[in-house]
Amino acid sequence: MLTTATSSQMQLETVLEHIFAIRRITRHDQQLLMSTLLSKEDLNEQERLQISRVFDALQRGLIKVVD
């Protein structure tokens, strides 16, 4: 189970790094993000903060939504 949690954490970090690096979120990024989050039983504080950063950046126009 630890391997799955570690893998899920790494995948989440990879997706978030990609989103912030290109300052865009594609439909594919959104699907990866959602599937990773939904596969987890619970989010830790760091993961909650990372997700909040994405929503903040979207609201402030720092990340664009593209298809």
Secondary structure, 3 states (H helix, E strand, C coil): CHHHHHHHHHHHHHHHHHHHHHCEECHHHHHHHHHHHHHCCCCCHHHHHHHHHHHHHHHHCCCEECC
